Amino acid sequence: MNPQPAPSKIHLSNTPDYREAYANSVQVRVSLWDFFLLFGTINQNAPDSVTIHNHQGIFLSPQQAKALANVLNQNVSQYEATFGEIRLEPKPPASSVQ
């Protein structure tokens, strides 16, 4: 029986240009070599006008994109188990028909 190697210690540090930002828009572009995630914020200025301000683009290898999808799926499942289903489309208000 082979002994299992000790798990590696992971040390996290932020680079000097590290930043955090809110995004309510994510666009995905795919090529043979990578995935490109473009993060931004959506502003609706008028009923018929939406503006998206993109603020960060991230390239991922296909392997990292799949790993990210797995991590997000696990976390969304845990979130929904704790707080309830996340609905993608808001329900229209119930109309009172008389």
Phi and psi in degrees as a GROMACS rama.xvg file:
@    title "Ramachandran Plot"
@    xaxis  label "Phi"
@    yaxis  label "Psi"
@TYPE xy
-86.5  133.905  ASN-2
-69.7644  143.512  PRO-3
-76.8695  136.227  GLN-4
-67.7412  149.465  PRO-5
-64.5969  141.678  ALA-6
-63.5897  145.492  PRO-7
-69.1281  143.412  SER-8
-82.7806  132.235  LYS-9
-106.249  127.075  ILE-10
-113.891  123.578  HIS-11
-101.013  137.382  LEU-12
-146.375  150.292  SER-13
-97.8277  136.779  ASN-14
-72.4548  163.135  THR-15
-59.1242  -27.3935  PRO-16
-95.8324  13.0894  ASP-17
-59.443  140.969  TYR-18
-151.722  158.845  ARG-19
-119.969  146.778  GLU-20
-151.102  154.089  ALA-21
-85.8115  140.891  TYR-22
-137.103  131.728  ALA-23
-119.147  15.9208  ASN-24
-140.182  128.979  SER-25
-134.069  121.888  VAL-26
-107.965  143.883  GLN-27
-122.863  129.955  VAL-28
-120.62  139.061  ARG-29
-124.361  137.002  VAL-30
-128.506  179.831  SER-31
-60.5459  -31.7324  LEU-32
-100.753  -22.8594  TRP-33
-160.394  170.797  ASP-34
-111.304  140.491  PHE-35
-119.927  119.216  PHE-36
-104.223  125.38  LEU-37
-114.33  113.041  LEU-38
-99.9776  141.244  PHE-39
-161.935  -173.321  GLY-40
-122.643  141.807  THR-41
-99.7844  132.71  ILE-42
-126.111  126.976  ASN-43
-99.8832  106.553  GLN-44
-82.9716  -24.5948  ASN-45
-154.463  163.892  ALA-46
-54.5263  -28.7609  PRO-47
-115.058  20.0571  ASP-48
-140.431  122.418  SER-49
-123.641  135.746  VAL-50
-118.652  132.894  THR-51
-111.947  122.677  ILE-52
-101.952  105.456  HIS-53
-79.7914  136.875  ASN-54
-128.887  -9.55267  HIS-55
-157.862  133.226  GLN-56
-117.719  136.722  GLY-57
-129.505  127.904  ILE-58
-93.7708  135.702  PHE-59
-127.442  145.028  LEU-60
-68.7518  158.44  SER-61
-56.106  -36.2506  PRO-62
-66.6176  -42.6265  GLN-63
-69.4789  -34.2652  GLN-64
-63.081  -41.9968  ALA-65
-67.797  -40.6804  LYS-66
-62.5179  -40.8857  ALA-67
-63.0555  -43.3973  LEU-68
-59.2742  -42.0351  ALA-69
-64.4957  -45.1989  ASN-70
-63.7721  -42.7807  VAL-71
-64.0699  -43.4906  LEU-72
-60.6675  -43.5554  ASN-73
-61.6673  -44.2193  GLN-74
-71.1317  -36.2457  ASN-75
-65.61  -41.6605  VAL-76
-61.1934  -44.4202  SER-77
-64.5291  -40.4129  GLN-78
-61.4431  -48.1971  TYR-79
-66.0892  -33.8124  GLU-80
-65.3558  -31.986  ALA-81
-86.3683  -45.1743  THR-82
-112.435  -8.04711  PHE-83
104.529  170.239  GLY-84
-61.0078  138.007  GLU-85
-89.7492  121.212  ILE-86
-97.6547  132.585  ARG-87
-81.7201  -32.2822  LEU-88
-112.449  129.636  GLU-89
-66.9189  145.082  PRO-90
-78.9617  135.776  LYS-91
-66.6693  150.196  PRO-92
-61.7901  144.669  PRO-93
-64.4526  128.024  ALA-94
-88.2721  145.755  SER-95
-99.0925  104.982  SER-96
-93.7968  128.003  VAL-97
